[in-house]
Amino acid sequence: MRMYDLIVKKKHGEALTTEEIGYMVKGFTEGEIPDYQMAAMMMAVCFRGMNETETLDLTLAMRDSGEVIDLSAITGVKVDKHSTGGVGDKTSLALAPIMAALGVPVAKMSGRGLGHTGGTIDKLEAFPGFRAELAKDVFVHNVNEIGMAIAAQTTDLAPADKKLYALRDVTGTVDEISLIASSIMSKKLACGADAIVLDVKTGNGAFMKSVEDAKKLARTMVSIGRRAGKHTAAVITDMDQPLGYAVGNSLEVMEAIETLKGNGPKDFKEVVFALGMRMLKAAGKAANDTDALAQMERVIADGSAQKKLAAFVAAQGGDFAPVFNPGLFPKAAMKREVLAPQSGYVHRILAEQIGSACMALGGGRVTKDSAIDLTVGILLQKKNADEVKQGETLAVIYGNEEEKVVAASEIVQSAYEIGVQPIKRRPVIIDYIN
């Protein structure tokens, strides 16, 4: 078997066999197939596409290129949740404790943020002392004892995907649906959960800008999961503006805590509940959406979800006191208000620009090795369709360096589009893919 022949085969639009895809992934991972040949193959895939079987075969080959985590020692149906990433997306911080309080074990591997989207691990490290690196036996023990654990992904998880994504990133071959879906699902399947619920975001602040592309990606990932033997469902959610009001690591943690106390933003709670409904049904814990919603509201009202968050933080070495007193989180040294230049209605908030403003403050990474400032961020005061008066506060910037605060303020100001006519609010839950 020769890589040259496989490139020509795909160039002509023919489907690759399971054996051919396995040979290709193994050879590339082990350095036997050079970058230039794999780059040619990726470009051929971008032009010719992959069918369902090819996409599944690529996913499984990448999954099997490294460690596949065995979670059989954890009692119950393990349900994993994955988000395609967005601005202000702190969903796991509220959703996982709610699920743990309801007896759904959450054994989650998460990444750090890169670019304008934040990472769950970075947010959790706002708790002083929090450890994201856990030995497998500790990880399993914590899930069995507390109901949840969230740890940083290991280098042994789908190494083929890491190497392949790095190549795609510099060869203009990132945005092909089969390649995106197989990249995401190879890691999810390697994490060992029994069921997977996907939050596929669409809009200005998301990777998938159009609703149709988001639906196509969701259908492809759900198909992969089902064909791999996992109960899989997806929710299409809006990212045409930031989720919730808080953007920035510690600010987002505080907003998640408020949500666990029953005080969170309406759009954020809608996303948490929509995903939670599917997780509870996948785990066999709820008969329908009404039952699932009632259960989630109960563990928020009685405080058990908030207590789960505290127990989880403590078990991973973090100071859990801020869970009950968010004022204990370290704060940025300065703040600056962004004022409305005119009266009217907020027609749009460019989420990607809000994310860029947070990066300008030092709250995000340009490269994987960049240090981040956990205290900085942005608190929006106005969201889409809100009425605003000239001079009223649109957002508040929190930072530690005057120059960065000024730069971020200008970016946030330009992210707001204010029109004269009132508009309808865009729904945050756009569709379900089951």
C-alpha positions as CSV (number, residue, x, y, z in Angstrom):
1,M,0.0,0.0,0.0
2,R,1.3,3.5,-1.0
3,M,0.2,6.9,0.2
4,Y,0.6,8.2,-3.3
5,D,-2.1,5.8,-4.6
6,L,-4.4,6.8,-1.8
7,I,-4.0,10.5,-2.6
8,V,-4.8,9.8,-6.3
9,K,-7.8,7.7,-5.3
10,K,-9.3,10.4,-3.2
11,K,-8.4,13.1,-5.8
12,H,-10.7,11.2,-8.2
13,G,-13.5,11.1,-5.6
14,E,-13.3,7.5,-4.6
15,A,-14.0,6.2,-1.1
16,L,-11.0,5.0,1.0
17,T,-11.4,1.6,2.7
18,T,-11.1,1.0,6.5
19,E,-7.6,-0.6,5.9
20,E,-6.4,2.3,3.8
21,I,-7.5,4.9,6.4
22,G,-5.9,2.9,9.2
23,Y,-2.6,2.7,7.2
24,M,-2.7,6.4,6.5
25,V,-3.3,7.5,10.1
26,K,-0.8,5.0,11.6
27,G,1.9,5.9,9.1
28,F,1.4,9.7,9.6
29,T,1.4,9.4,13.4
30,E,4.6,7.3,13.4
31,G,6.4,9.6,10.9
32,E,6.5,7.2,8.0
33,I,4.2,9.3,5.9
34,P,5.6,12.8,5.3
35,D,3.7,16.0,6.0
36,Y,3.5,17.0,2.3
37,Q,1.7,13.8,1.4
38,M,-0.8,14.1,4.2
39,A,-1.3,17.7,3.3
40,A,-2.2,16.7,-0.2
41,M,-4.6,14.1,1.1
42,M,-6.3,16.7,3.4
43,M,-6.7,19.0,0.4
44,A,-8.2,16.2,-1.6
45,V,-10.7,15.5,1.2
46,C,-11.6,19.2,1.3
47,F,-12.5,19.1,-2.4
48,R,-14.0,15.6,-2.6
49,G,-15.3,15.0,0.9
50,M,-15.7,11.8,2.9
51,N,-18.8,9.6,3.2
52,E,-20.2,8.4,6.6
53,T,-18.2,5.2,6.7
54,E,-14.9,7.0,5.8
55,T,-15.6,9.6,8.5
56,L,-16.2,7.0,11.1
57,D,-13.1,5.0,10.1
58,L,-11.0,8.2,10.3
59,T,-12.4,8.9,13.7
60,L,-11.8,5.4,15.1
61,A,-8.3,5.3,13.7
62,M,-7.4,8.6,15.4
63,R,-9.1,7.4,18.6
64,D,-7.1,4.2,18.6
65,S,-3.8,6.0,17.9
66,G,-3.4,6.6,21.7
67,E,-4.9,5.8,25.0
68,V,-8.6,4.9,25.1
69,I,-9.7,5.6,28.7
70,D,-11.5,2.7,30.5
71,L,-14.2,4.2,32.8
72,S,-15.8,0.8,33.6
73,A,-14.8,1.2,37.3
74,I,-17.2,4.2,37.6
75,T,-20.7,3.3,38.7
76,G,-23.6,4.4,36.5
77,V,-24.0,5.7,32.9
78,K,-21.2,8.1,32.2
79,V,-22.4,11.0,30.0
80,D,-19.9,13.4,28.5
81,K,-20.7,16.9,27.2
82,H,-18.7,18.8,24.6
83,S,-19.0,22.3,23.3
84,T,-17.6,23.5,20.0
85,G,-16.5,26.7,21.8
86,G,-17.6,30.2,22.1
87,V,-17.4,33.5,24.0
88,G,-18.6,33.4,27.6
89,D,-19.2,29.7,27.4
90,K,-18.9,28.5,31.0
91,T,-21.6,25.8,30.7
92,S,-19.6,22.9,32.1
93,L,-19.1,24.8,35.4
94,A,-22.8,24.8,36.1
95,L,-23.9,21.7,34.2
96,A,-21.5,19.2,35.7
97,P,-22.4,19.9,39.3
98,I,-26.2,19.8,38.5
99,M,-25.7,16.4,36.8
100,A,-23.5,15.1,39.7
101,A,-26.2,16.2,42.2
102,L,-28.8,14.1,40.2
103,G,-26.7,10.9,40.1
104,V,-25.3,11.2,36.6
105,P,-21.5,10.7,36.9
106,V,-19.5,13.3,34.9
107,A,-15.9,12.1,34.1
108,K,-14.7,14.9,31.8
109,M,-11.5,15.7,30.0
110,S,-11.3,19.3,29.0
111,G,-8.8,21.6,27.3
112,R,-7.3,25.0,27.8
113,G,-8.4,28.0,25.8
114,L,-6.7,29.1,22.6
115,G,-7.7,32.2,20.7
116,H,-11.0,34.1,21.5
117,T,-12.7,31.1,23.1
118,G,-12.0,30.2,26.8
119,G,-11.1,26.8,28.2
120,T,-12.9,25.1,31.1
121,I,-9.5,24.2,32.8
122,D,-8.4,27.9,32.7
123,K,-11.6,29.0,34.4
124,L,-11.3,26.3,37.1
125,E,-7.8,27.5,37.9
126,A,-9.4,30.7,39.1
127,F,-9.9,28.6,42.3
128,P,-6.5,28.9,44.1
129,G,-4.7,25.6,44.3
130,F,-7.0,23.8,41.8
131,R,-5.2,20.8,40.1
132,A,-6.2,19.9,36.6
133,E,-3.7,17.0,36.2
134,L,-5.1,13.9,38.0
135,A,-3.8,10.3,38.1
136,K,-6.3,7.9,36.6
137,D,-7.1,6.2,39.9
138,V,-7.7,9.5,41.6
139,F,-9.9,10.6,38.7
140,V,-12.0,7.5,38.9
141,H,-12.2,7.7,42.8
142,N,-13.4,11.3,42.6
143,V,-16.2,10.5,40.2
144,N,-17.4,7.6,42.3
145,E,-17.2,9.6,45.5
146,I,-18.4,13.0,44.4
147,G,-20.1,12.4,41.1
148,M,-17.8,14.4,38.9
149,A,-14.2,15.1,38.0
150,I,-12.8,17.5,35.3
151,A,-9.2,17.0,34.3
152,A,-6.8,18.3,31.6
153,Q,-6.5,16.1,28.5
154,T,-3.4,14.0,28.5
155,T,-0.9,13.9,25.6
156,D,-1.8,10.2,25.1
157,L,-5.3,11.1,24.0
158,A,-5.7,10.8,20.2
159,P,-2.2,11.9,19.3
160,A,-3.0,11.4,15.6
161,D,-5.5,14.1,15.8
162,K,-3.1,16.5,17.5
163,K,-0.5,16.0,14.7
164,L,-3.1,16.1,12.0
165,Y,-4.8,19.2,13.3
166,A,-1.4,21.1,13.5
167,L,-0.9,20.2,9.8
168,R,-4.4,21.3,8.8
169,D,-4.0,24.5,10.6
170,V,-1.2,25.7,8.4
171,T,-2.4,24.2,5.1
172,G,-5.9,25.7,4.8
173,T,-7.7,22.4,5.4
174,V,-9.4,23.1,8.8
175,D,-12.9,23.9,7.6
176,E,-14.1,20.5,6.1
177,I,-17.0,19.0,8.0
178,S,-15.8,15.4,8.1
179,L,-12.4,16.5,9.3
180,I,-13.8,18.7,12.0
181,A,-16.2,16.1,13.2
182,S,-13.6,13.3,13.2
183,S,-11.2,15.5,15.1
184,I,-13.8,16.3,17.9
185,M,-15.3,12.8,18.1
186,S,-11.9,11.0,18.1
187,K,-11.1,12.7,21.4
188,K,-14.6,12.3,22.8
189,L,-14.7,8.6,22.1
190,A,-11.2,8.1,23.6
191,C,-12.5,9.7,26.8
192,G,-14.6,6.5,27.5
193,A,-18.1,7.9,28.2
194,D,-21.2,5.8,27.6
195,A,-23.1,8.7,26.0
196,I,-22.2,12.1,24.5
197,V,-24.2,15.3,24.4
198,L,-22.8,18.0,22.0
199,D,-23.3,21.7,22.2
200,V,-22.7,22.9,18.6
201,K,-22.6,26.7,18.5
202,T,-23.3,28.9,15.5
203,G,-22.9,32.6,14.8
204,N,-20.3,35.3,14.8
205,G,-18.4,34.0,17.9
206,A,-18.5,30.3,16.8
207,F,-16.4,28.3,14.5
208,M,-19.5,27.4,12.4
209,K,-20.8,30.8,11.3
210,S,-24.0,29.6,9.6
211,V,-26.9,27.6,11.1
212,E,-26.8,25.2,8.2
213,D,-23.1,24.4,8.6
214,A,-23.7,23.9,12.4
215,K,-26.5,21.5,11.7
216,K,-24.4,19.6,9.2
217,L,-21.5,19.3,11.7
218,A,-23.9,18.2,14.4
219,R,-25.5,15.5,12.2
220,T,-22.1,14.2,11.2
221,M,-20.9,14.0,14.8
222,V,-24.2,12.4,16.0
223,S,-23.8,9.8,13.2
224,I,-20.3,9.0,14.2
225,G,-21.2,8.6,17.9
226,R,-24.2,6.4,17.1
227,R,-22.2,4.2,14.6
228,A,-19.5,3.9,17.3
229,G,-22.1,2.5,19.7
230,K,-22.6,5.6,21.9
231,H,-25.9,7.3,22.6
232,T,-25.2,10.7,21.0
233,A,-27.4,13.9,20.7
234,A,-26.6,17.5,19.9
235,V,-28.1,20.9,20.6
236,I,-27.5,23.8,18.2
237,T,-27.1,27.0,20.3
238,D,-26.6,30.7,19.4
239,M,-23.2,32.3,19.6
240,D,-24.0,35.5,17.7
241,Q,-23.5,37.3,21.0
242,P,-21.6,36.1,24.1
243,L,-23.4,33.6,26.3
244,G,-24.5,35.2,29.6
245,Y,-23.0,38.5,30.6
246,A,-19.6,37.6,31.9
247,V,-16.5,37.1,29.6
248,G,-13.2,36.3,31.3
249,N,-12.1,33.4,33.5
250,S,-12.9,34.3,37.1
251,L,-15.9,36.5,36.0
252,E,-17.4,33.5,34.2
253,V,-16.8,31.2,37.3
254,M,-18.7,33.8,39.4
255,E,-21.6,33.8,36.9
256,A,-21.8,30.0,36.9
257,I,-21.9,30.0,40.7
258,E,-24.7,32.6,40.6
259,T,-26.6,30.2,38.2
260,L,-26.2,27.3,40.7
261,K,-27.8,29.7,43.3
262,G,-30.7,30.3,40.9
263,N,-29.6,33.8,39.8
264,G,-27.9,33.2,36.5
265,P,-28.6,34.9,33.2
266,K,-31.7,33.6,31.3
267,D,-29.8,32.7,28.1
268,F,-27.1,30.8,30.0
269,K,-29.7,28.8,32.0
270,E,-31.5,27.9,28.8
271,V,-28.4,26.3,27.4
272,V,-27.5,24.5,30.7
273,F,-31.0,23.1,31.0
274,A,-31.3,22.1,27.3
275,L,-28.0,20.1,27.5
276,G,-29.0,18.8,31.0
277,M,-32.3,17.4,29.7
278,R,-30.5,15.3,27.1
279,M,-27.8,14.1,29.6
280,L,-30.5,13.0,32.1
281,K,-32.4,11.2,29.4
282,A,-29.3,9.5,28.1
283,A,-28.4,8.3,31.6
284,G,-32.0,6.9,32.1
285,K,-32.6,9.4,34.9
286,A,-35.6,11.3,33.3
287,A,-38.6,10.1,31.4
288,N,-39.0,13.4,29.5
289,D,-37.9,17.0,29.3
290,T,-40.5,18.2,31.9
291,D,-39.2,15.6,34.4
292,A,-35.6,16.5,33.7
293,L,-36.2,20.3,34.1
294,A,-38.0,19.8,37.4
295,Q,-35.1,17.7,38.7
296,M,-32.5,20.3,37.7
297,E,-34.5,23.1,39.2
298,R,-34.8,21.1,42.5
299,V,-31.1,20.6,43.0
300,I,-30.5,24.3,42.3
301,A,-33.2,25.4,44.8
302,D,-32.0,23.1,47.6
303,G,-28.4,24.0,47.1
304,S,-27.1,20.5,46.4
305,A,-25.7,21.5,43.0
306,Q,-23.7,24.3,44.5
307,K,-22.4,22.0,47.2
308,K,-21.3,19.5,44.5
309,L,-19.2,22.2,42.9
310,A,-17.5,22.9,46.2
311,A,-16.8,19.3,46.9
312,F,-15.4,18.9,43.4
313,V,-13.1,21.9,43.7
314,A,-11.9,20.7,47.2
315,A,-11.2,17.2,45.9
316,Q,-8.9,18.6,43.2
317,G,-6.9,20.7,45.7
318,G,-8.7,24.0,45.2
319,D,-10.0,26.5,47.7
320,F,-13.7,26.0,47.7
321,A,-14.6,29.0,49.8
322,P,-15.3,31.3,46.8
323,V,-18.1,28.8,45.8
324,F,-20.1,30.2,48.7
325,N,-18.5,33.7,48.7
326,P,-17.5,34.7,45.1
327,G,-16.2,38.0,46.5
328,L,-13.1,36.1,47.6
329,F,-11.9,35.7,44.0
330,P,-8.9,37.9,43.2
331,K,-10.0,41.1,41.4
332,A,-8.6,43.2,38.6
333,A,-7.0,46.5,39.7
334,M,-9.1,48.8,37.5
335,K,-12.4,49.0,35.6
336,R,-13.7,51.2,32.8
337,E,-17.3,51.7,31.5
338,V,-18.1,51.5,27.8
339,L,-20.9,54.0,27.1
340,A,-23.5,54.0,24.4
341,P,-22.8,56.6,21.7
342,Q,-26.5,56.9,20.9
343,S,-30.0,55.9,22.0
344,G,-31.8,53.0,20.3
345,Y,-31.8,49.2,20.5
346,V,-28.9,46.7,20.5
347,H,-29.1,45.1,17.1
348,R,-26.0,43.0,17.4
349,I,-23.0,42.3,19.6
350,L,-20.1,40.8,17.7
351,A,-19.1,38.0,20.0
352,E,-15.8,37.3,18.3
353,Q,-14.8,41.0,19.0
354,I,-15.8,40.6,22.7
355,G,-13.5,37.6,22.8
356,S,-10.7,39.6,21.2
357,A,-11.2,42.3,23.7
358,C,-10.8,39.8,26.5
359,M,-7.6,38.6,24.9
360,A,-6.3,42.2,24.6
361,L,-6.7,42.4,28.4
362,G,-4.6,39.3,28.8
363,G,-7.5,36.9,29.4
364,G,-6.7,34.6,26.5
365,R,-3.9,32.8,24.8
366,V,-2.2,33.7,21.5
367,T,-0.2,30.5,21.6
368,K,-0.6,27.4,23.8
369,D,2.3,28.6,26.0
370,S,0.9,32.1,26.7
371,A,0.3,33.0,30.3
372,I,-3.2,34.4,31.0
373,D,-4.6,36.8,33.6
374,L,-7.5,35.1,35.4
375,T,-8.8,38.3,36.9
376,V,-9.5,40.3,33.7
377,G,-12.6,40.4,31.6
378,I,-15.8,42.1,30.5
379,L,-19.2,42.3,32.1
380,L,-21.9,43.1,29.5
381,Q,-24.7,45.3,30.7
382,K,-26.8,45.2,27.5
383,K,-27.6,42.3,25.2
384,N,-29.3,41.9,21.9
385,A,-32.7,43.6,21.6
386,D,-32.2,45.6,24.8
387,E,-33.2,49.3,24.7
388,V,-30.3,51.7,25.5
389,K,-30.1,55.4,26.1
390,Q,-27.2,57.6,25.0
391,G,-24.5,57.6,27.7
392,E,-25.8,54.4,29.3
393,T,-23.3,51.7,30.2
394,L,-23.0,48.9,27.6
395,A,-20.3,47.0,29.3
396,V,-17.7,47.2,32.1
397,I,-14.0,46.4,31.4
398,Y,-11.9,44.9,34.2
399,G,-8.1,44.9,33.7
400,N,-4.7,45.4,35.3
401,E,-3.0,47.7,32.7
402,E,-4.3,51.0,31.6
403,E,-3.1,50.6,28.0
404,K,-4.8,47.2,27.7
405,V,-8.0,48.5,29.3
406,V,-8.2,51.4,26.8
407,A,-7.6,49.1,23.8
408,A,-10.2,46.6,25.0
409,S,-12.8,49.4,25.6
410,E,-12.4,50.5,22.0
411,I,-12.9,46.9,20.7
412,V,-16.0,46.4,22.8
413,Q,-17.4,49.8,21.7
414,S,-17.1,48.7,18.1
415,A,-18.6,45.3,18.8
416,Y,-22.0,46.9,19.6
417,E,-24.3,47.7,16.7
418,I,-27.1,50.0,17.8
419,G,-30.1,50.7,15.6
420,V,-33.2,52.9,15.8
421,Q,-35.8,50.2,15.4
422,P,-36.6,47.6,18.1
423,I,-35.8,44.0,17.1
424,K,-36.9,40.5,18.3
425,R,-34.6,38.5,20.5
426,R,-32.8,35.7,18.7
427,P,-33.6,32.3,20.4
428,V,-30.5,30.8,22.2
429,I,-31.7,27.2,21.5
430,I,-31.9,26.9,17.7
431,D,-32.4,23.2,17.1
432,Y,-32.0,19.7,18.4
433,I,-30.3,16.8,16.5
434,N,-31.2,13.4,17.9
